[in-house]
Amino acid sequence: METSQCHVATVRRRASKRSLRAGFSILEVLVAITVLAIGLSAMAALVAQSLVGTERARYMALATTLTSEKLEDLNRWPSSASQVSTFGNASVGSLSSDSASNGNYYYDDVDLSNTNGEVSETIATSSGYSSVDHYATGIVIPNNNAAAPSGSGTMAFHRRWIIESNPVVGSVTLTGSRRITVLVAMSNQNVTFQMSVVRP
C-alpha cells in the first residue's frame, strides 16, 4: 500500500512539474508578437507598393493608348493639310508649352471618367474651346461648352505635339519627310509618355 502511495505521489510530482513547464513564458509570447508584427508590417508595405505600381502602370497604359491614337489621327492627314504642314518652317508645335500656328492648335485635353465610361476630348479653337464627348453606349456628342466629365473618377490627360520637316534621325537628315512627336502627360500622377513617327 505504501508503495502504491509513493508511486501516486511520484506521478503527481512529475505531472505538476510538467504542468509548470507547459505553455509559453511571457517573454516568448512578446518575441513571437514582435516577429509577427514586423512580418505583417513588411507585407502591408509590399502590398501598398504593389497597388501604387499597378495604378501607375494603368495610367501609363492609358497614356500610351492616347499617344498612339493622336499619332494615328495626325498621320491620316495628307502632307499638304494645314493640320500637319510645317508651312516651310523647320517645325510647328511644341512639347514644352501649348502652341498654336496658322490657325492650328498643337495641344488638346482628354478626360476619362471611371464612373460612367465617358471620354471627353477638348480642343482649342479660335473662338474658345470645343469638345466631343464619347459615351460608353457608343453615342458621340459634340459639346461646345467644353466641360470636363463630372465625377470623382475623372482622369485628365494633356497632349502636345510637334511636327518637324526634314528631321534628323541618328545624324541623317531625312529630306522630304516629317516627324510627328506626341507627348501625353497626366500632371496629378506625374505620368508622361512620348512617341514619334516619321513619314514622307
N, C-alpha and C positions, 0 to 999 in steps of 0.2 A: 504494500500500500504506500509505503514511504517512497519507494522508487517511482511509483506512478505519479505521486505528488511532485517529486523532483523533476520528473520528465515534463509534467504540465507546467511547472514554474519555468523550466528551461525554454520550453516552446513559447511561453508568454513573453519572456525576456527577448528572445530572438524576434518575435513579432513586433514588440514595442520598438526595438532598435531599427527594424525595417521601416516601421511607420514614421520614425523620426527622420530617416533618410529619404523617404518617399517625397515627391514633389520637387519644386524648384525654389531656390533661395531668391530673395528679393533682388539681389544683385544680378542673378542670371536672368530674371524677368526684365530688369531695366536694360541690360545689354541687348537682349532679344528685341525689345521695343525700339531701341535706338537703331539697331541694324535694319529693322523693318521700316522705320521712318525714313532713313537715308535712302533705302531702295525705292520706296514709294515716291519720294521727292524727285529722285533721278528719273523715274518712269514718267511722272507728271511733266517734268521739263521736256523730256523726249517727245511726249505726245503733243505738247503745246508747240514745240518747234516743228514737228511734222505737219500740224494743221496750218501753221503760217506758211510753210513751204508749199503745201498743196494749194492754198489760196493764191499765193504768188504765181505758181505755175498756171493756175486757171486764168489769172489776169494776163499773163504773158501769152497764153494761147489765144485769148481774145484779141490782144494787140497784134499778134501775128496774122490772124484772120482779117482784121481791119486793114492792116498794111497791104496784104495781098489783094484784098478787094479794091482798094484805091488804086493800086498799080494796074489792075485789070481795067478799071474804069478809065484811067488816063491813057492806057495803052490802046484802047479801042478807037481813039480819035485819030484821024489821018494826020500826017505830018504837017499839013497846011492849016489845020484847025487852030483857031486862036487859043483854045484851052491848053494846047501843048506846044505852041510855037514859041520860039525864043525871040522873035521879032528882030533877028540879026544880032542880038546880044549874045554874050557867052553863056548867060544863064538868066532864068527868071525864077522867082520864088525864093524861099529861104527856109532853112531848117531851124534857125535860131530865133526867128520872130515872125509874126503874121505879116504876110506880104501880099500886095496887090499890084498889078501892072496891066496897062491897056484894057481895063475893064474886067480883068480876070482876077479872081481871088485864089491864092495858093494855100488855103487852110480851110478846115471845117471842124465841126464837133459832132461826135456820135455819143448818144446817151442810150444805155441799155438798162432796161428795167427788169429786175429779178422778180418783181411781184406780179406783173401782168404780161411779161414777154414782149413788151413794146420796144421798138428800136426807133430812135429819132435822129435823123441826120440834119444838122443845121449848117447852112452855108451863108456866107456874107453875100449881099447883093448891093447894087448901087443905091437902093432905097432902104437899106437896113439889113434884115435877116429873113431868111426863108427856111422852112424845114419840111421834111417829108417824114411822116410817121408810118412805120410798118408794124402792123399788129400781128399777134400770134395766129389770128384767124385767117391771115393771108391778105387782109384788106390793107391797101396803101392809100393814105390820105395826105395831100399837100396841106401844110399848116403854116399860114403866113404870119401868125403871131409868134412863132418860133419858141414856144415854151417847152422846156425840158420835161420829160415824163415825170410825173409825181410819184412818190412812194419812197419808202426808206431804203429800198434795194436798188437805187439808181447808180449805175457806174458810168462815169463821164470820161471819154477819151478825146484828146485833141490831136488832129492830124495836120501836118505841114508837109509840103513837098517842094522840090526844086527840079527844074528841067534845064539840063546843060546841053548845049550844042557842041559837037566835036569834042567829046570828053576824052580825057587822058586816063587810060587804064593800064596800069603796070608799065609806065613810061612810054606807052604807044598812043599816039593821037588817032582816034577813030573818026576820020574825016567823013562827013555826010551822015553821021549817026547822032543820036541824042541819048542821054542817060536821064532816066527819071528816078529820083530817090524820094521815098516817103518815110517820114518819121511819125510814129504814133506814141503819144505819152499819156499816161494816167497819173496825173500830178499827185493826188492824195495817197497813192500807193507807191510812188517812186518807181513806176514801171515804164520803160521805154523800149521801143523796138524799131529798127530801121532796116529797109530793104531797097535794093536798086534793081533796075532792069535797063539794058542797053538795047536800043532798036534803031533800024535805019530811018 
